[in-house]
Amino acid sequence: MTKTLKKTLPVLLSLLGVALFTFIAAKAGIHPVMEALSKVGVGGFLLLAAFQLLIDVGLGIAWHAAVPMLGVRRLIGARLVRDSAGACLPFSQLGGMVIGVRATLAGVDPRTSEGEELHWPEGVAANLVDITTEVLGQIAFVLIALLCLIGHHGAGKFVWPLIGGMVLLSLGIAGFIWTQHRGGAMIRRAAAFLGRHIASEWRAALIGNTETFQARLEDLWSRPDRISLGAFCHLLCWMGSAAMTWLALQLLGAHVGFFSSVAIEGVVCGIMSAGFLVPGALGVQEAAYVALGMIFGIDAQISLSLSLLRRGRDILIGIPVLLVWQIIEMRRLRHERNGSAKKSEPAPAPARKKVIAPAVTALAGNIKKEATSRDGKKPDDNSFVTAPRVL
């Protein structure tokens, strides 16, 4: 029953998201949405995509602030792959996180900035710390958004549920931090549980490296100044997302203030975090934008257009990023295959030396003794001794 639920739940959530998206699109109308999108134009759309790329670079820098032992270029690339997988592939956000771990170890010979080899304990620990610092920054951002939301007509239906959600999220992230910092036994039990449900060739690597994984986590959490800097940088990136929302609304013809954009983006991010199991947040994102837009007097077609611009921007960035990552992975797999082929080749046979067997030597010695006893001569007096033929 549990296995069946695990397989069918993502499909059911995807279908519900498609149904919700279809309902919102039919309610807003296709022609008004297309008219709103035409106001942005190709230039405005590319401007929003460039803005998003700038925020992605900032997210990589925020990751590097908390995990400085990994190169900033590696972390920017891994962050792009992680977000692109969550936005473009039919996975939930958890699937994007798993792909992000793989992207953190991308390359033929992945190493830290100090030259140490990178393996899965370092990749998983780095991603967990980055996700934690991002959630810490998100909690602060949503609280700022709630302050901007208070006082607007109809905002009460969002304020109290979001406050309750933020309390639960804060408690959850506190437990998550404690598990990373002090939960070594819990991590070992989780590794043993996962080891029974994965491929046998990965089982030994997973169970045998839990101590190394815990040590990497403790090293990262031993510097609270870096963790705080990473969370603050993530908060700045969240504010940058609000600025991009404000710019998109201006291009769509909805003249709202910056703090209203902060409230819209913060509440939408909080709602999308609650629906993280829905692949691509399909339908959840559109419903959140439309509901928040109604509070600030934004028409439904403009709110839906804002969501579609966000999805189009993510696809424009995500597809090339995933293609480049696949090329890097193919190169890595080809290198590993060639390396394993060289190891499996038999070693060249050493040059064969002419060695006289001990039995042949003993037989030749007996013949020499017999010759000495018959002729009365020593073997040294013979100028030539013919060795017997041995089969």
C-alpha positions in Angstrom: 0.0 0.0 0.0 2.8 2.4 0.9 4.7 1.6 -2.3 1.6 2.2 -4.4 1.0 5.5 -2.6 4.6 6.6 -3.3 4.1 5.9 -7.0 0.7 7.4 -7.5 1.0 10.5 -5.2 3.2 12.6 -7.6 0.9 11.6 -10.5 -2.2 12.6 -8.6 -0.7 15.9 -7.5 0.4 16.7 -11.0 -3.1 16.0 -12.3 -4.6 18.3 -9.6 -2.1 21.0 -10.5 -3.0 20.7 -14.2 -6.7 20.9 -13.4 -6.1 24.0 -11.2 -4.0 25.7 -13.8 -6.6 25.0 -16.5 -9.4 26.4 -14.3 -7.4 29.6 -13.6 -6.5 30.0 -17.3 -10.1 29.5 -18.3 -11.3 31.9 -15.7 -8.9 34.7 -16.7 -9.3 34.2 -20.4 -6.6 33.4 -23.0 -6.9 36.6 -25.1 -6.5 39.0 -22.1 -3.5 37.0 -21.0 -1.9 37.1 -24.4 -2.6 40.9 -24.6 -0.9 41.4 -21.2 2.1 39.3 -22.3 2.4 41.3 -25.6 3.1 44.4 -23.5 6.3 42.9 -22.2 7.7 42.0 -25.6 10.8 40.0 -26.3 13.1 42.7 -24.9 11.3 42.8 -21.6 11.3 39.1 -21.4 15.0 38.9 -22.0 15.6 41.6 -19.4 13.7 39.5 -16.8 15.8 36.4 -17.8 19.0 38.4 -17.3 17.7 39.6 -14.0 17.1 36.0 -12.9 20.6 35.0 -14.0 22.0 37.8 -11.8 20.0 36.4 -8.9 21.3 32.9 -9.6 24.8 34.1 -9.4 24.0 35.7 -6.1 22.6 32.4 -4.8 25.8 30.7 -5.7 27.7 33.4 -3.8 25.4 32.9 -0.8 26.2 29.2 -1.0 29.9 29.9 -1.1 29.7 32.2 1.9 28.5 29.2 4.0 30.7 26.6 2.3 33.9 28.4 1.3 35.9 25.2 0.7 34.1 24.7 -2.6 34.8 26.9 -5.5 32.3 29.7 -6.3 32.1 28.7 -10.0 31.3 25.1 -9.0 28.6 26.2 -6.6 27.0 28.7 -9.1 26.8 25.9 -11.6 25.4 23.4 -9.1 22.8 25.9 -8.0 21.7 26.5 -11.6 21.3 22.8 -12.2 19.4 22.3 -9.0 16.9 25.0 -9.7 16.6 24.1 -13.4 15.8 20.5 -12.5 13.1 21.5 -10.1 11.6 23.9 -12.6 11.9 22.1 -15.9 11.8 18.4 -15.0 8.7 16.5 -13.8 10.2 16.2 -10.3 9.3 17.7 -7.0 11.7 20.0 -5.2 13.2 16.9 -3.5 14.2 15.5 -6.9 15.9 18.8 -7.8 17.9 18.6 -4.6 19.1 15.1 -5.4 20.3 16.2 -8.8 21.9 19.2 -7.1 24.1 16.8 -5.1 25.2 15.2 -8.3 25.9 18.5 -9.9 28.0 19.6 -6.9 30.4 16.7 -7.8 30.4 17.5 -11.5 33.6 17.2 -13.6 36.1 14.6 -14.4 38.2 15.1 -11.2 36.1 17.2 -8.7 38.2 18.8 -6.0 37.9 21.4 -3.3 39.6 24.8 -3.5 42.4 23.2 -1.4 42.9 20.3 -3.9 41.1 17.6 -1.9 39.0 15.1 -3.8 35.2 15.5 -3.6 32.9 12.6 -2.8 29.3 12.2 -1.9 29.7 13.1 1.8 31.0 16.5 0.9 28.3 17.0 -1.8 25.4 16.1 0.4 26.7 18.1 3.4 27.2 21.2 1.2 23.7 21.0 -0.2 22.1 20.4 3.2 23.8 23.5 4.6 22.8 25.6 1.6 19.2 24.5 1.8 19.2 25.3 5.6 20.6 28.8 5.1 18.2 29.5 2.3 15.2 28.5 4.5 16.6 30.8 7.2 16.7 33.6 4.8 13.3 32.7 3.5 11.7 32.8 6.9 13.1 36.3 7.4 11.8 37.3 4.0 8.3 36.0 4.6 8.1 37.8 7.9 9.0 41.1 6.1 6.4 40.3 3.5 3.8 39.8 6.2 4.6 43.2 7.6 4.1 44.7 4.2 0.8 42.7 3.8 -0.7 43.9 7.1 -3.2 46.7 6.6 -4.4 45.7 3.1 -8.1 44.9 2.7 -8.6 41.1 2.5 -5.1 40.3 3.7 -6.4 38.7 6.9 -7.1 35.4 5.1 -3.4 35.1 4.4 -1.8 36.6 7.5 -2.7 34.1 10.2 -2.2 31.0 8.1 1.2 32.2 7.0 2.1 33.1 10.6 1.2 29.6 11.7 3.1 28.1 8.7 6.2 30.2 9.6 6.0 28.9 13.2 5.9 25.3 12.0 8.6 26.0 9.5 10.8 27.5 12.1 10.3 24.6 14.4 11.0 22.2 11.5 14.2 24.0 10.5 15.4 24.0 14.1 15.0 20.3 14.3 16.7 19.9 10.9 19.7 21.9 12.2 19.8 19.9 15.3 19.8 16.7 13.3 22.7 17.9 11.2 24.7 19.1 14.2 24.0 16.4 16.8 22.1 13.6 15.1 25.0 11.3 14.2 23.1 8.2 15.4 20.0 9.2 13.6 22.0 9.7 10.4 23.6 6.3 10.7 20.2 4.7 11.2 18.9 6.5 8.1 21.9 5.4 6.1 21.3 1.8 7.2 17.6 2.0 6.2 18.5 3.5 2.8 21.2 0.9 2.4 18.6 -1.8 2.3 16.7 -0.1 -0.5 19.4 0.9 -3.0 21.7 -0.9 -5.3 24.3 -3.2 -3.8 27.3 -1.4 -5.3 26.2 1.8 -3.5 25.3 0.2 -0.2 28.9 -0.1 1.1 29.7 3.5 0.1 26.7 4.8 1.8 26.9 2.9 5.1 30.7 3.1 5.3 31.0 6.9 4.9 28.4 8.0 7.4 31.1 9.0 9.8 32.8 11.1 7.2 29.5 12.7 6.3 28.8 13.6 9.9 32.3 15.0 10.2 31.8 17.2 7.2 28.5 18.6 8.6 30.1 19.3 12.0 33.0 21.2 10.2 30.5 23.4 8.3 28.4 24.1 11.4 31.4 24.9 13.5 31.5 28.4 11.9 28.2 30.2 12.8 29.6 33.4 11.2 29.6 31.7 7.8 26.2 30.3 8.3 24.8 33.7 9.3 26.5 35.3 6.3 25.0 32.7 3.9 21.5 33.3 5.4 21.9 37.0 5.0 23.0 36.7 1.4 20.0 34.5 0.7 17.8 37.2 2.2 19.2 39.7 -0.2 18.5 37.3 -3.1 14.9 37.0 -1.9 14.7 40.8 -1.9 16.1 40.7 -5.5 13.3 38.3 -6.5 10.8 40.8 -5.1 12.4 43.6 -7.2 12.1 41.4 -10.3 8.4 40.8 -9.5 8.0 44.6 -9.3 9.7 45.0 -12.6 7.6 42.4 -14.3 4.4 44.0 -13.0 5.5 47.4 -14.3 6.1 45.8 -17.7 2.7 44.2 -17.6 1.0 47.5 -16.9 0.2 47.0 -13.2 1.6 50.0 -11.2 2.2 48.7 -7.7 4.7 49.8 -5.1 7.9 47.9 -4.3 6.6 46.9 -0.8 3.5 45.5 -2.4 5.7 43.4 -4.6 7.6 42.2 -1.6 4.4 41.1 0.0 3.3 39.3 -3.1 6.6 37.5 -3.7 7.0 36.6 0.0 3.5 35.1 0.4 3.8 33.3 -3.0 7.1 31.8 -1.9 5.5 30.7 1.4 2.6 29.0 -0.4 4.9 27.3 -2.9 7.0 25.9 0.0 3.9 24.4 1.5 3.2 22.7 -1.9 6.7 21.5 -2.5 5.5 18.0 -3.4 3.7 19.2 -6.5 6.0 18.9 -9.5 7.0 22.3 -10.7 4.4 23.8 -8.3 2.0 23.6 -11.3 -1.2 25.3 -10.4 -0.1 26.3 -6.9 2.0 29.2 -8.2 -0.7 30.5 -10.5 -3.4 30.3 -7.7 -1.1 32.1 -5.3 -0.3 35.0 -7.8 -4.0 35.4 -8.7 -5.1 35.4 -5.0 -2.5 37.9 -3.9 -3.1 40.1 -7.0 -6.8 40.5 -6.0 -5.7 42.0 -2.6 -3.6 44.6 -4.4 -6.1 45.4 -7.1 -4.3 43.5 -9.9 -6.4 41.8 -12.6 -6.4 38.1 -12.8 -5.0 38.0 -16.3 -2.1 40.2 -15.2 -1.4 37.9 -12.3 -1.6 34.8 -14.5 0.7 36.5 -17.0 3.2 37.2 -14.2 3.2 33.5 -13.4 3.6 32.5 -17.0 6.5 35.0 -17.4 8.2 33.3 -14.4 7.7 29.9 -15.9 9.0 31.0 -19.3 12.0 32.6 -17.8 12.8 29.4 -15.9 12.5 27.3 -19.0 14.7 29.7 -21.0 17.4 29.4 -18.4 16.9 25.9 -17.3 16.9 24.0 -20.6 20.4 25.2 -21.7 21.7 24.6 -18.2 20.5 21.0 -18.1 21.9 20.4 -21.6 25.3 21.7 -20.6 25.2 19.6 -17.4 24.4 16.5 -19.5 27.4 17.1 -21.7 29.6 17.4 -18.6 28.1 14.1 -17.2 28.7 12.3 -20.5 32.3 13.4 -20.4 32.6 12.2 -16.9 31.1 8.8 -17.5 33.3 8.3 -20.6 36.3 9.1 -18.5 35.2 6.6 -15.8 34.5 4.0 -18.4 38.0 4.4 -20.0 39.6 4.3 -16.5 37.8 1.1 -15.6 38.7 -0.5 -19.0 42.4 0.3 -18.4 42.2 -1.3 -15.0 40.6 -4.5 -16.3 43.2 -5.0 -19.0 45.7 -7.8 -18.1 49.2 -6.8 -17.3 51.8 -7.4 -20.1 53.6 -10.7 -19.6 57.3 -10.3 -18.5 60.1 -11.3 -20.9 60.6 -15.1 -20.7 64.1 -16.0 -19.5 65.9 -19.2 -20.4 66.0 -21.1 -17.1 67.4 -24.6 -16.9 65.2 -26.7 -14.8 66.7 -28.2 -11.6 66.1 -31.8 -12.9 68.1 -31.0 -16.1 71.0 -29.6 -14.0 71.1 -32.6 -11.8 71.0 -35.0 -14.8 73.9 -33.1 -16.5 75.9 -33.4 -13.2 75.5 -37.1 -13.1 76.6 -37.5 -16.7 79.7 -35.5 -15.9 80.6 -37.7 -13.0 80.2 -40.8 -15.0 82.4 -39.4 -17.7 85.1 -38.6 -15.1 85.0 -42.1 -13.6 85.3 -43.8 -17.0 88.0 -41.7 -18.6 89.9 -40.6 -15.5 89.5 -37.0 -16.5 87.8 -34.2 -14.8 84.9 -32.3 -16.4 87.0 -29.2 -16.7 89.3 -31.0 -19.2 86.6 -31.5 -21.7 86.4 -28.5 -24.1 82.8 -29.3 -25.0 80.0 -31.1 -23.2 76.9 -32.0 -25.0 73.7 -31.5 -22.9 71.2 -34.3 -23.1 68.0 -33.9 -24.9 65.1 -33.3 -22.6 61.5 -33.5 -23.7 
